[in-house]
Structures are given as structure tokens and as C-alpha cells.
Amino acid sequence: MARDLANLTVNVFPGGFNWPIYVGQDQGFFRAHGLSVALQGTPDSMTQMTDFAAGRFDIAMTAVDNIVAYVEGQGQAPIGPQPDFVAVMGVDTGFLSLVTAPEIRSVADLRGKTLSVDAMTTGYAFVLYEIMRRAGLDRDRDYAVVSAGGMAQRWQGLREGRHHATLLSAPYNLVAGDSGFNVLVRATDVIGPYQGNVAAVRRSWAAQNTDTVVGYIRAYRAAVAWLRVAANRDEAIEILLRHSPQFPEALAARTYAELLDPEFGFFPDCQVDPRGLTCVLALRARHGLADARLGGIERYYDPQYWRAAGPGGDR
């Protein structure tokens, strides 16, 4: 039977936000839709987008701003414009919280300090800049920014005192809070609706693999629905611990509460939030390259595959 499955390689950052994929693998949702899914890890967005352009995997689970940036040739990796990149499914808000060193007790305390991002001009960097702007701190004058890689690397740098603040999501924000660091603010409480992670494909590949893309969306959505059933909580935690054995069980339980929060958690319909994507574009227009030009949301999101996946609710 396995010989009849379509092999699919999905590239991800490490983190609890991969939970639906683990569930899809272990509960057979991908298999039920004709897929065999292999995960491929990435250390940072520049590596991810470079490998994406080279066709080294099929689907990128990534911040939608990475797709916007590289479509427009504004990414930090020197690979030029990538108009073939497009988002096909929305996952979450990014689950982002501003986490600071123990001595930093307010955003104002970050004046003169060093903050870290994955890449300076993509991903969640603009969310961080906007939080600082709304607190009255100017990026060019009041604080320094360094590129430090994905969340695992940024948490390591924060813990080692190499910088004073960064944006983290579960489980890193939870571990940080337990370790005496301060979780100052949830990003969406400051900036409002925001589209974080998406599933992205190359348009040319998706056109030739429509059934695979639609099957992935259906299976992923089924995994999210399964996760949101309270009776599945204990088994869900077992699945996370099996795929992420470094998680203490108590931390996994707290991660479940955060990522499955009815208001803040995974999007149940797995649709890109147009309000959130509009926010992404607005932040890039404000904090990105001075001469950068952006298109409408349809330039970065193709809803045809989500629609073909069938009823999933409307956002």
C-alpha cells in the first residue's frame, strides 16, 4: 500500500507549531489522503528559502512574510526574485511573544540594547520593529538588531546574554518564562490580526501536483480538528513527546494549552487570514526597503487549492 502513496517532503523550523504534522503522520491522516510525509528541518529562513528555490523539498512551512519577501526579491539570501513561491494554506498567527532578559521589565528598558531576529528583512523581524515603534523606540536610533537564526538559536543567544530580547513562540517562550526571563507582550495584542505560518509551494510544482497539495491541506486540517478535541489531549501530548523527546511532559501540556487556545491557537479552517496578510504587507511597507513595491494579497496567496480541499469554514 505504501508504494501507492505520493512522497512529500515538508521543510520546517523546530517548534511545537509542527504538532499537526506529527498528528497527521501518527494518526494516519496523511496516509488517508494518499501521502507519505517526510519532515526536513531548517536552521534559518535564508537556508530554507535557498533550498526552496533549488527544489530540495516540496512544501515550506514558513512565515508568510518570507514568501512575500522572496517573491519580490527582498529576501536576505542572494537568490533574486522568486515569483514561483506562493502560500496555499494558513496555519496560525505565529504565536509570537516578546521575550526579554531578566533585567528588562518593559519595552522602554530596551533602549540602547540589542535585539535578535532570524533575518533582518524577512519573517517576523517587522513584527518586532513594529512593537518597538509603538513603544516609541526607533530602530535606527534607539536599539541594535542582529540576525541570529531560528527560534532555537535566538533562545540560545538570549539565554547566553548575547542579546536582550527576541520574539519566541511555544515552547521557547514557556521555557524562557520558567527560566526567569520576561514574556512582556503577545504580538497580536499590539498589532492585531496577523498571518504567521503558512504552507507554501512553488506554483509550477503545485500545478503538476494538484492532488498532492489538496490532499496535504485536507490531511493537515483533519489533524488540527483532531488536536482540538479535548478527549484527544493526552494522546496528542504523547505524540508531541514522541517526536520531540526533549520536551518535559509538563511543558508539553502547557504548550497544548497555548497552541490550542480557542482564540489564539491553530486556525481550525487552515485558511490564510486576509486581514492578517494585509497586516504583513503593511508592516513590510513600513519597515522594509524604502523603494520596495508590493502587490495585493493575491500575488502571495493562491486560494484555489484550499477551495478544492472542500468545506473548512470561512475566516
Secondary structure, 3 states (H helix, E strand, C coil): CHHHCEEEEEEECCCHHHHHHHHHHHCCHHHHCCEEEEEEECCCHHHHHHHHHCCCCCEEEEEHHHHHHHHCCCCCCCCCCCCCEEEEEECCCCCCEEEECCCCCCHHHHCCCEEEECCCCCCCHHHHHHHHHHCCCCCCCCCEEEECCCHHHHHHHHHCCCCCEEEECCCHHHHHHHCCCEEEEEHHHHHCCCCCEEEEEEHHHHHHCHHHHHHHHHHHHHHHHHHCCHHHHHHHHHHHHHHCCCCCHHHHHHHHHHHCCCCCCCCCCCCCCHHHHHHHHHHHHHHCCCCCCCCCHHHCECCHHHHHCCCCCCC
